């Protein structure tokens, strides 16, 4: 990571600048699955990933940014959030699929 809080960081998912207060480091492969590589994301984008996908799905299929961007539900979210201010944040809810597990 090693990013100075004053440097401009662009979210690789929504392509918007991430204010320092809204930066989250996302493990591309979950730490519970041995992942060490991270990417800076908007907090709302990061939480949406975990609201939609299990750690197993992240480790097996969605362990890089391009795959995440192509997930149908996440792509729909990204289209929506791109129109929001850079510091926008809203509560994220787990998908019905994950709540019923």
Beta strands, then each sheet from edge to edge (+ up, - down):
strand 1: 23-27
strand 2: 38-42
sheet 1: 1+ 2-
end
